[in-house]
Amino acid sequence: MLTRLSTGVPKLDELLAGGVPEGFFVALVGMPGTGKTVACLHFTWAGLRQGESCIYVTTEESRESIVRQAAQFRMDFQSALREGRLIIVDALMREREDEWSLRDVTVEEMLDKVIAAKKALGRGCRRLVIDSMSAFWLRAPVKAREQSYTVKRILNRWGFTIYATSQYAITTGSAFGWGIEHVADGIIHFKRTVSNGVLRRYLIIEKMRQTPHDLRAWELEIVDGQGLTLLRPLARRMEDEALPPEVVERIRRIASKEG
């Protein structure tokens, strides 16, 4: 029997046969604004509510921004910080006098800080978020796969279940080459589209080892005071979501004539 950790989103737990297998390295990938960070907040809060300690590495927002965003969804990260059950490693602000800030945004320094935080929090620390990994290879994207492998190999020894996000390009909706997907035990892909002038977000579980997971794309909503909620599986094919309705209709007409 696998031990599974709750994602903090009840419907997502259901789609994952109960949650994420303990010890897994899970990649949350997609374009900005699709819900990856909110999913990370849920994962962290689920651990804190169960009495665990957690580590959150933020590379694209400040520590204060993460705390405020969590509070927006009624997740009390501030109390967890004060009680010494949560450490947020800040790679953005680079406060030299702050014990949990990174002076240099490198994988090596991040690993040192995470291990130090694990030692400070003790054995009750099971969850780690790295949001996002993309910041570590801005200057050398070709190193993404190698560095992702290093992170997984080293941190696996410390008993973490890891959520690691990776940003996709807005222009193409694709990854910047070889990245964390190739070493991940699980991949949750967050996407977005505009339908009838309205932004729609959805996710699909593309991979989760040792898990009979759902294969459908699910529309999601981010609700103030509540967080991320899965609404319904998409009725249309995922391919259709990338095409304007008028184009889809034109293709259908042509196909029916040829048939």
C-alpha positions as CSV (number, residue, x, y, z in Angstrom):
1,M,0.0,0.0,0.0
2,L,1.3,3.4,-1.0
3,T,1.2,6.3,1.4
4,R,-0.4,9.3,-0.4
5,L,-0.3,12.9,0.5
6,S,-3.3,15.1,0.0
7,T,-2.9,17.9,-2.7
8,G,-5.2,20.1,-0.6
9,V,-7.8,20.1,-3.4
10,P,-10.4,17.4,-2.7
11,K,-11.4,16.7,-6.3
12,L,-7.8,16.5,-7.4
13,D,-7.1,13.9,-4.7
14,E,-10.0,11.9,-6.1
15,L,-8.6,12.1,-9.6
16,L,-5.3,10.8,-8.2
17,A,-6.7,7.8,-6.4
18,G,-6.3,9.6,-3.0
19,G,-3.4,12.0,-3.6
20,V,0.3,12.2,-4.5
21,P,2.4,9.1,-3.6
22,E,4.8,10.0,-0.8
23,G,8.4,10.6,-2.0
24,F,7.4,11.7,-5.5
25,F,8.8,14.6,-7.5
26,V,5.8,16.2,-9.1
27,A,6.1,18.7,-11.9
28,L,3.4,21.4,-12.2
29,V,3.9,22.9,-15.6
30,G,2.2,25.5,-17.8
31,M,2.0,29.2,-18.8
32,P,1.9,32.0,-16.2
33,G,-1.5,32.7,-14.7
34,T,-2.8,29.1,-15.0
35,G,-3.0,28.2,-11.3
36,K,0.3,26.5,-10.5
37,T,1.2,28.7,-7.5
38,V,-2.3,28.4,-6.0
39,A,-2.0,24.6,-6.3
40,C,1.4,24.8,-4.5
41,L,-0.3,26.8,-1.7
42,H,-3.0,24.2,-1.3
43,F,-0.3,21.4,-1.1
44,T,1.6,23.3,1.6
45,W,-1.5,24.2,3.6
46,A,-2.7,20.6,3.5
47,G,0.5,19.6,5.3
48,L,0.4,22.4,7.8
49,R,-3.2,21.6,8.7
50,Q,-2.2,18.0,9.4
51,G,0.5,19.1,11.8
52,E,3.4,18.7,9.4
53,S,6.2,21.2,8.8
54,C,6.8,22.5,5.2
55,I,9.4,24.3,3.1
56,Y,8.4,26.6,0.3
57,V,11.0,28.0,-2.1
58,T,9.8,31.1,-4.0
59,T,11.9,32.4,-6.9
60,E,9.4,34.7,-8.7
61,E,7.6,36.3,-5.8
62,S,8.7,37.6,-2.4
63,R,8.1,35.7,0.8
64,E,5.6,38.4,1.8
65,S,3.7,38.0,-1.5
66,I,3.3,34.3,-0.9
67,V,2.0,34.9,2.6
68,R,-0.5,37.5,1.4
69,Q,-1.6,35.3,-1.5
70,A,-2.2,32.4,0.9
71,A,-4.2,34.6,3.2
72,Q,-6.4,35.5,0.3
73,F,-7.5,31.9,0.3
74,R,-7.8,31.7,4.1
75,M,-4.5,29.8,4.5
76,D,-2.7,31.1,7.6
77,F,1.0,30.9,6.5
78,Q,1.9,33.8,8.8
79,S,1.0,31.8,12.0
80,A,2.9,28.8,10.6
81,L,6.0,30.9,10.1
82,R,5.7,32.4,13.6
83,E,5.3,28.9,15.1
84,G,8.4,27.6,13.3
85,R,6.4,25.0,11.2
86,L,7.0,26.7,7.8
87,I,10.1,28.1,6.2
88,I,9.8,30.2,3.1
89,V,13.1,30.4,1.2
90,D,13.1,33.7,-0.7
91,A,15.2,33.8,-3.8
92,L,13.8,37.0,-5.2
93,M,14.5,39.7,-2.6
94,R,18.0,38.4,-1.6
95,E,18.1,40.0,1.8
96,R,21.7,39.3,3.0
97,E,20.8,39.4,6.6
98,D,17.9,37.0,6.2
99,E,18.8,33.4,7.1
100,W,16.3,32.0,4.5
101,S,17.1,34.2,1.5
102,L,19.3,33.2,-1.4
103,R,22.1,35.6,-2.2
104,D,22.6,33.8,-5.6
105,V,19.9,32.1,-7.5
106,T,21.7,28.8,-8.1
107,V,20.6,25.2,-7.7
108,E,23.6,24.6,-5.4
109,E,22.7,27.4,-2.9
110,M,19.0,26.4,-3.0
111,L,19.8,22.8,-2.1
112,D,22.0,24.0,0.8
113,K,19.2,26.1,2.1
114,V,16.5,23.4,1.7
115,I,18.7,20.9,3.6
116,A,19.4,23.4,6.3
117,A,15.7,24.1,6.6
118,K,14.9,20.4,6.8
119,K,17.4,20.0,9.6
120,A,15.8,23.0,11.4
121,L,12.3,21.7,11.0
122,G,13.0,18.0,11.8
123,R,11.5,14.8,10.7
124,G,8.0,16.2,10.6
125,C,8.9,18.1,7.4
126,R,7.7,16.0,4.5
127,R,6.6,18.6,1.9
128,L,8.7,20.8,-0.3
129,V,7.6,23.3,-2.9
130,I,10.0,24.9,-5.4
131,D,8.1,27.6,-7.3
132,S,9.6,27.8,-9.8
133,M,12.6,25.8,-11.1
134,S,12.7,27.9,-14.3
135,A,14.5,30.7,-12.5
136,F,17.6,28.6,-12.0
137,W,18.3,28.2,-15.7
138,L,17.4,31.6,-17.1
139,R,21.0,32.1,-18.3
140,A,21.6,28.5,-19.3
141,P,18.4,26.7,-20.3
142,V,20.4,23.8,-21.7
143,K,21.2,22.8,-18.1
144,A,17.6,22.4,-17.1
145,R,17.4,18.6,-17.4
146,E,20.8,18.1,-15.6
147,Q,19.9,20.4,-12.8
148,S,16.5,18.9,-12.4
149,Y,18.0,15.5,-12.1
150,T,20.5,16.8,-9.5
151,V,17.6,18.3,-7.4
152,K,15.6,15.1,-7.5
153,R,18.6,12.8,-6.7
154,I,19.9,14.9,-3.7
155,L,16.5,15.8,-2.2
156,N,15.1,12.3,-2.5
157,R,17.5,11.2,0.3
158,W,15.8,13.7,2.7
159,G,12.3,12.2,2.5
160,F,10.6,15.0,0.6
161,T,7.5,14.9,-1.5
162,I,8.1,17.7,-3.9
163,Y,6.0,20.0,-6.0
164,A,8.2,21.8,-8.5
165,T,6.7,24.3,-11.0
166,S,8.1,25.1,-14.4
167,Q,7.0,28.1,-16.6
168,Y,6.0,27.5,-20.2
169,A,6.4,30.2,-22.8
170,I,3.4,32.5,-23.4
171,T,4.1,32.7,-27.1
172,T,4.2,28.9,-27.8
173,G,2.6,27.4,-24.7
174,S,5.6,25.0,-24.6
175,A,8.5,24.3,-22.4
176,F,11.9,25.9,-23.0
177,G,13.5,22.7,-24.0
178,W,14.6,19.8,-21.7
179,G,13.3,20.3,-18.2
180,I,11.8,18.9,-15.1
181,E,9.2,16.8,-17.0
182,H,11.9,14.3,-18.0
183,V,12.8,13.4,-14.4
184,A,9.4,13.8,-12.7
185,D,7.4,11.0,-11.2
186,G,4.2,13.0,-12.0
187,I,3.2,15.8,-14.3
188,I,0.2,18.0,-13.9
189,H,-0.2,20.4,-16.8
190,F,-2.0,23.7,-16.3
191,K,-3.5,25.3,-19.4
192,R,-5.6,28.3,-20.4
193,T,-7.7,29.4,-23.3
194,V,-10.1,32.3,-24.2
195,S,-13.6,31.2,-25.1
196,N,-16.2,33.7,-26.0
197,G,-14.0,36.5,-24.6
198,V,-13.6,34.8,-21.2
199,L,-10.4,33.3,-19.8
200,R,-10.8,29.6,-19.0
201,R,-8.2,27.6,-17.0
202,Y,-7.9,23.8,-16.9
203,L,-5.5,21.0,-15.9
204,I,-4.8,17.5,-17.0
205,I,-2.8,14.9,-15.1
206,E,-0.4,13.8,-17.8
207,K,1.6,11.3,-15.6
208,M,1.5,9.9,-12.1
209,R,3.5,6.7,-11.6
210,Q,1.8,3.9,-9.6
211,T,-1.5,5.7,-9.8
212,P,-4.7,4.9,-11.8
213,H,-5.3,8.6,-12.5
214,D,-8.0,10.4,-14.4
215,L,-7.1,11.1,-18.0
216,R,-9.5,13.9,-18.7
217,A,-8.9,17.7,-18.9
218,W,-10.7,19.4,-16.1
219,E,-11.8,23.0,-16.1
220,L,-10.7,24.9,-12.9
221,E,-11.7,28.1,-11.2
222,I,-9.7,30.2,-8.7
223,V,-12.1,31.6,-6.1
224,D,-11.3,34.3,-3.7
225,G,-11.5,33.0,-0.1
226,Q,-11.4,29.5,-1.3
227,G,-8.7,28.8,-3.8
228,L,-8.5,26.3,-6.6
229,T,-11.6,24.3,-7.4
230,L,-12.1,21.7,-10.2
231,L,-15.4,22.3,-11.9
232,R,-16.0,19.7,-14.7
233,P,-14.3,17.7,-17.3
234,L,-14.1,19.5,-20.7
235,A,-16.8,18.4,-23.1
236,R,-14.8,19.3,-26.1
237,R,-11.5,17.7,-27.2
238,M,-8.3,19.3,-25.9
239,E,-7.3,20.0,-29.6
240,D,-10.5,22.0,-30.0
241,E,-9.5,24.3,-27.1
242,A,-6.6,25.6,-29.1
243,L,-8.8,26.6,-32.1
244,P,-11.4,29.3,-32.5
245,P,-15.0,28.0,-32.7
246,E,-15.4,29.3,-36.3
247,V,-12.3,27.4,-37.4
248,V,-13.6,24.2,-35.7
249,E,-16.9,24.6,-37.5
250,R,-15.2,25.1,-40.9
251,I,-13.1,22.0,-40.4
252,R,-16.3,20.0,-39.5
253,R,-18.1,21.2,-42.6
254,I,-15.1,20.4,-44.9
255,A,-14.8,16.9,-43.3
256,S,-18.5,16.2,-43.7
257,K,-18.4,17.1,-47.4
258,E,-15.3,14.9,-48.0
259,G,-17.0,12.1,-46.2
